[in-house]
Structures are given as C-alpha cells and as structure tokens.
C-alpha cells in the first residue's frame, strides 16, 4: 500500500522506517533525527507513505521529501507564533 496517510491502517502500525528522497539533499544528523521523529509523530503531513504488512501489524515507511520538511517547519513556526499546540485539535 503506497501513497497517502491512512488512519485505519496507521492505527495498526508497530514499526516505523524513514527513507530520504533525493530532493532532501544534505541534512545534519541532528536535523535528520528531528525530521524523522516529527514526521512519524504527525504522519498526516507526509506526502509519501507506504504501509507494509508485518506479523504483528504494519510497518509505516515514510519517504521524506523537501515538501514534507517545509510542512514541518511551517507547522512548527505557526505553533510558536500562536503559542499553542497545532496538533491538539487534530489529535485525540
């Protein structure tokens, strides 16, 4: 299953993996860790998700693109400027 975020399948995710699109370029190891952590915490922002079936559920594989990184930084900037959590309204 490749493509977009699927909340039903995502609720069964037991593993996560991060791949990097060639458009991303050079990122420091710290930036890669931050982007990977944030995109998996908010997979609805990712533009390329693959769900692979495993014995225990699904593995979510996100191929991070430059667009995904831009979305993360915009969301972070908006949260800081509003001084509130942008995820609170979309997360239970």
N, C-alpha and C positions, 0 to 999 in steps of 0.2 A: 504494500500500500504506500504509494508515494504521493506527495502533494502538500495539501494544507492540513492545518490543525483539526483534529477530530476529537471532541471532548469525550465521547463514549470510549473510544479506543485508548485515549490518553489516560483515562481513569484506571486502566489496566497495566500501565507502564511500570516495569520493575527494573529496567536498566536504561541508562542514557549514554549516548555517544555524540561526539561533536566532530564534524568534518569542516574543512575550511575551503570555501570557493576561491578560485584563483584571483577574483576581484578584490579580495581582502588585503592582499599584499603583506608587508612585514608588520607584525604587531609584536610588542614585547611579550615575554611570558606572562607578566602580570596582567596585561590587557587581555590576553587570550583567556586566562583563568577567569577574569571578571566577566567577559563577554559570554563565555561558556556557561558559567554559573547563572547569570541573569537570563540568558535565552532559554535555559531549561527551567528556570523558575516561572517564566512567562512564555510558554511555547506558542501561545496565540499570536505573538509578534513575529514568529519565524515564517519565512516565505517558502522554505523547502524542508518538509518533514517526511521521513519515511518511518513506518512502523513495521518492525519485523517480529513475527511470531516466535516466542521462546517457549520453553517447557513450563515456565511459571507465569507467563503473561505476554507482554510485549516489550520490545526494546525500541526506544524513541531515538532516531538518528536525525540530527539536525545538521544540515549543511549551511553554515553561516555565510551570508553574503554581505556585501558592503551596505546594501539596503537595510538588512537586519540590524547592523551596528548603528546605522543612523537612527532607526526607530528606537533603539535602546537609549541612545544619548538624548533624543528629543523627549522621550518619556521621563527620563531622569531629570532633565532640565525643567520640564513642566512641573514635576513633583516638587523640586526645590523652590521654584518661583511661587507656587501656590502654598508651599509649606504644609502639604498634606500628602497622603499616600494615594498615588494614582491607581494602585491595584485594588484598593479597598472596595471600590464599587463593583469591580468585576470578579472578585474572589469571595467565596463564602466565608 
